[in-house]
């Protein structure tokens, strides 16, 4: 099976995500994924724009989505900082900018966390270190091939791609899940 697969999928788990956290807003997890949908130009549906990159910031203690950002550039510090900015600011104002009216109590996430946990690609560098020094936020970097270190945010991507029905929209990708070691997909099963 290999050590990497064993650590990711088969090792016994101990504790919970909340172990060591003081309460809401203690730790945010951030990650990016490419959405399972293709976007087209608003002037011509024949001009393909590409697949959007969705950044999600999760409060590790409560599981609440604290911030998000959708862009077309690949996973990078630029997209991560946009998502973090959204996590640190009022969601009532954010929703109003997008034509949705909510009360502040409906989405009460506009605080600075004690620490941010992210991937190496987005948070290693001088720009991300400015976040730590300027706002007094500790940065935690997950090692490669260990999504379990950011389990709250990783689980939200399943919601985005599976439960929202995005794959059934025009341009959505309809991929079947592979069965372990058999090569059979869900779409081929009776």
DRENDO-1510 file (C-alpha; in Angstrom, 1 decimal, always signed):
<recs>
REC; n; res; u; v; w
REC; 1; UNK; +0.0; +0.0; +0.0 .
REC; 2; UNK; +2.9; +2.4; +0.7 .
REC; 3; UNK; +3.5; +4.7; +3.6 .
REC; 4; UNK; +1.9; +7.8; +2.0 .
REC; 5; UNK; -1.4; +6.0; +1.3 .
REC; 6; UNK; -1.4; +4.4; +4.7 .
REC; 7; UNK; -0.9; +7.7; +6.5 .
REC; 8; UNK; -3.6; +9.4; +4.4 .
REC; 9; UNK; -6.3; +6.7; +4.2 .
REC; 10; UNK; -5.7; +3.7; +6.6 .
REC; 11; UNK; -4.0; +4.8; +9.8 .
REC; 12; UNK; -6.0; +4.8; +13.0 .
REC; 13; UNK; -7.3; +8.2; +14.0 .
REC; 14; UNK; -7.0; +9.6; +17.5 .
REC; 15; UNK; -8.6; +12.7; +18.9 .
REC; 16; UNK; -10.7; +15.3; +17.1 .
REC; 17; UNK; -10.1; +18.4; +15.0 .
REC; 18; UNK; -11.0; +20.6; +18.0 .
REC; 19; UNK; -8.3; +19.2; +20.3 .
REC; 20; UNK; -6.0; +22.0; +21.3 .
REC; 21; UNK; -8.3; +24.8; +20.1 .
REC; 22; UNK; -9.6; +27.4; +22.6 .
REC; 23; UNK; -12.9; +28.1; +20.7 .
REC; 24; UNK; -14.2; +29.8; +17.6 .
REC; 25; UNK; -11.8; +31.8; +15.6 .
REC; 26; UNK; -8.7; +30.2; +17.2 .
REC; 27; UNK; -7.6; +28.5; +13.9 .
REC; 28; UNK; -8.7; +28.9; +10.3 .
REC; 29; UNK; -7.9; +26.3; +7.6 .
REC; 30; UNK; -7.6; +27.5; +4.0 .
REC; 31; UNK; -7.3; +25.5; +0.8 .
REC; 32; UNK; -8.2; +25.7; -2.9 .
REC; 33; UNK; -9.8; +23.4; -5.4 .
REC; 34; UNK; -10.6; +23.5; -9.0 .
REC; 35; UNK; -14.4; +23.4; -9.4 .
REC; 36; UNK; -16.0; +20.7; -11.4 .
REC; 37; UNK; -17.5; +23.0; -14.0 .
REC; 38; UNK; -16.3; +24.9; -17.1 .
REC; 39; UNK; -17.2; +28.6; -17.4 .
REC; 40; UNK; -17.8; +30.3; -20.8 .
REC; 41; UNK; -17.7; +33.9; -21.9 .
REC; 42; UNK; -20.8; +35.9; -21.3 .
REC; 43; UNK; -20.7; +37.3; -24.9 .
REC; 44; UNK; -20.3; +34.0; -26.6 .
REC; 45; UNK; -20.9; +30.5; -25.1 .
REC; 46; UNK; -18.4; +29.1; -27.6 .
REC; 47; UNK; -15.5; +30.9; -25.9 .
REC; 48; UNK; -14.4; +28.7; -23.0 .
REC; 49; UNK; -12.9; +30.6; -20.0 .
REC; 50; UNK; -11.9; +27.6; -18.0 .
REC; 51; UNK; -12.5; +26.0; -14.6 .
REC; 52; UNK; -12.6; +28.4; -11.6 .
REC; 53; UNK; -10.4; +27.9; -8.6 .
REC; 54; UNK; -12.4; +28.1; -5.3 .
REC; 55; UNK; -10.7; +29.1; -2.1 .
REC; 56; UNK; -12.5; +28.2; +1.2 .
REC; 57; UNK; -11.5; +29.4; +4.7 .
REC; 58; UNK; -13.0; +27.3; +7.5 .
REC; 59; UNK; -13.1; +28.0; +11.2 .
REC; 60; UNK; -11.7; +24.7; +12.6 .
REC; 61; UNK; -13.6; +24.9; +15.8 .
REC; 62; UNK; -17.1; +25.6; +14.6 .
REC; 63; UNK; -16.8; +24.3; +11.0 .
REC; 64; UNK; -18.3; +27.5; +9.7 .
REC; 65; UNK; -17.2; +28.9; +6.3 .
REC; 66; UNK; -15.4; +32.1; +7.4 .
REC; 67; UNK; -14.4; +33.2; +3.9 .
REC; 68; UNK; -14.2; +32.3; +0.2 .
REC; 69; UNK; -12.9; +33.5; -3.1 .
REC; 70; UNK; -13.5; +32.3; -6.6 .
REC; 71; UNK; -11.0; +33.2; -9.3 .
REC; 72; UNK; -9.4; +32.0; -12.5 .
REC; 73; UNK; -5.8; +32.0; -11.5 .
REC; 74; UNK; -4.2; +28.8; -10.2 .
REC; 75; UNK; -3.8; +28.2; -6.5 .
REC; 76; UNK; -1.4; +30.9; -5.3 .
REC; 77; UNK; -0.8; +33.5; -2.6 .
REC; 78; UNK; -2.9; +36.0; -4.6 .
REC; 79; UNK; -6.1; +33.9; -4.4 .
REC; 80; UNK; -5.4; +32.9; -0.8 .
REC; 81; UNK; -5.1; +36.5; +0.3 .
REC; 82; UNK; -8.4; +37.4; -1.3 .
REC; 83; UNK; -10.1; +34.5; +0.6 .
REC; 84; UNK; -8.4; +35.6; +3.8 .
REC; 85; UNK; -9.5; +39.2; +3.3 .
REC; 86; UNK; -13.0; +37.9; +2.9 .
REC; 87; UNK; -12.7; +35.9; +6.1 .
REC; 88; UNK; -11.6; +38.9; +8.1 .
REC; 89; UNK; -14.3; +41.3; +6.8 .
REC; 90; UNK; -18.1; +41.7; +7.2 .
REC; 91; UNK; -20.2; +39.1; +5.3 .
REC; 92; UNK; -23.2; +41.4; +5.4 .
REC; 93; UNK; -21.3; +43.9; +3.2 .
REC; 94; UNK; -19.9; +41.1; +1.0 .
REC; 95; UNK; -23.4; +39.7; +0.4 .
REC; 96; UNK; -24.7; +43.2; -0.3 .
REC; 97; UNK; -22.1; +43.7; -3.0 .
REC; 98; UNK; -23.4; +40.6; -4.6 .
REC; 99; UNK; -27.1; +41.5; -4.4 .
REC; 100; UNK; -28.0; +39.4; -1.3 .
REC; 101; UNK; -29.3; +41.0; +1.9 .
REC; 102; UNK; -28.4; +39.3; +5.2 .
REC; 103; UNK; -28.1; +40.4; +8.8 .
REC; 104; UNK; -24.7; +40.3; +10.5 .
REC; 105; UNK; -26.0; +37.6; +12.8 .
REC; 106; UNK; -26.7; +35.3; +9.8 .
REC; 107; UNK; -23.0; +34.9; +9.0 .
REC; 108; UNK; -21.0; +36.2; +12.0 .
REC; 109; UNK; -17.5; +35.7; +10.6 .
REC; 110; UNK; -15.4; +38.9; +10.4 .
REC; 111; UNK; -12.6; +38.3; +12.9 .
REC; 112; UNK; -8.8; +37.7; +12.8 .
REC; 113; UNK; -7.9; +34.2; +13.9 .
REC; 114; UNK; -5.0; +33.2; +16.2 .
REC; 115; UNK; -3.5; +31.0; +13.5 .
REC; 116; UNK; -4.0; +30.0; +9.8 .
REC; 117; UNK; -3.3; +26.5; +8.6 .
REC; 118; UNK; -2.6; +26.2; +4.8 .
REC; 119; UNK; -0.6; +24.4; +2.1 .
REC; 120; UNK; +3.0; +25.2; +1.3 .
REC; 121; UNK; +2.3; +26.6; -2.1 .
REC; 122; UNK; +0.0; +29.3; -0.9 .
REC; 123; UNK; +1.7; +30.4; +2.3 .
REC; 124; UNK; +5.4; +30.0; +1.9 .
REC; 125; UNK; +7.1; +33.2; +0.9 .
REC; 126; UNK; +7.6; +36.8; +2.0 .
REC; 127; UNK; +4.1; +38.0; +1.2 .
REC; 128; UNK; +2.5; +35.4; +3.5 .
REC; 129; UNK; +5.1; +36.2; +6.2 .
REC; 130; UNK; +3.7; +39.7; +6.1 .
REC; 131; UNK; +0.4; +38.3; +7.2 .
REC; 132; UNK; +2.1; +36.8; +10.2 .
REC; 133; UNK; +4.1; +39.7; +11.2 .
REC; 134; UNK; +1.6; +42.5; +10.4 .
REC; 135; UNK; -1.5; +40.9; +11.9 .
REC; 136; UNK; +0.2; +38.7; +14.5 .
REC; 137; UNK; -1.3; +35.6; +13.1 .
REC; 138; UNK; +0.7; +32.3; +13.4 .
REC; 139; UNK; +1.0; +30.4; +10.2 .
REC; 140; UNK; +0.8; +26.6; +10.1 .
REC; 141; UNK; +2.0; +24.7; +7.0 .
REC; 142; UNK; +0.6; +21.3; +6.2 .
REC; 143; UNK; +3.2; +18.8; +4.8 .
REC; 144; UNK; +2.7; +17.5; +1.2 .
REC; 145; UNK; +0.2; +14.7; +0.6 .
REC; 146; UNK; -1.4; +15.1; +4.1 .
REC; 147; UNK; -4.9; +16.5; +3.5 .
REC; 148; UNK; -5.9; +15.1; +6.9 .
REC; 149; UNK; -4.0; +18.0; +8.5 .
REC; 150; UNK; -6.7; +20.3; +7.1 .
REC; 151; UNK; -9.6; +17.9; +7.4 .
REC; 152; UNK; -12.3; +20.6; +8.0 .
REC; 153; UNK; -11.6; +22.5; +4.8 .
REC; 154; UNK; -11.0; +19.4; +2.7 .
REC; 155; UNK; -14.4; +18.0; +3.7 .
REC; 156; UNK; -16.1; +21.2; +2.4 .
REC; 157; UNK; -14.9; +20.5; -1.1 .
REC; 158; UNK; -17.0; +17.3; -1.2 .
REC; 159; UNK; -20.0; +19.5; -0.4 .
REC; 160; UNK; -19.1; +21.9; -3.2 .
REC; 161; UNK; -18.7; +19.3; -5.9 .
REC; 162; UNK; -21.2; +16.6; -4.8 .
REC; 163; UNK; -24.1; +18.0; -2.8 .
REC; 164; UNK; -24.6; +21.3; -4.7 .
REC; 165; UNK; -25.5; +19.6; -8.0 .
REC; 166; UNK; -22.8; +21.6; -9.8 .
REC; 167; UNK; -22.0; +18.5; -12.0 .
REC; 168; UNK; -25.5; +18.7; -13.5 .
REC; 169; UNK; -25.3; +22.3; -14.6 .
REC; 170; UNK; -24.3; +23.1; -18.2 .
REC; 171; UNK; -20.5; +22.8; -18.3 .
REC; 172; UNK; -20.4; +20.6; -15.2 .
REC; 173; UNK; -18.1; +17.6; -15.1 .
REC; 174; UNK; -19.8; +14.2; -14.6 .
REC; 175; UNK; -17.1; +12.0; -13.2 .
REC; 176; UNK; -17.7; +8.7; -11.5 .
REC; 177; UNK; -15.8; +7.7; -8.4 .
REC; 178; UNK; -13.3; +5.0; -8.9 .
REC; 179; UNK; -13.8; +1.8; -6.9 .
REC; 180; UNK; -10.7; +0.8; -5.0 .
REC; 181; UNK; -8.3; -1.2; -7.1 .
REC; 182; UNK; -11.0; -2.4; -9.5 .
REC; 183; UNK; -11.2; +0.4; -12.1 .
REC; 184; UNK; -15.0; +0.3; -12.0 .
REC; 185; UNK; -16.8; +3.7; -11.8 .
REC; 186; UNK; -20.1; +4.5; -10.2 .
REC; 187; UNK; -21.5; +5.5; -13.6 .
REC; 188; UNK; -20.9; +1.9; -15.0 .
REC; 189; UNK; -22.7; +0.2; -12.1 .
REC; 190; UNK; -26.3; -1.0; -12.6 .
</recs>
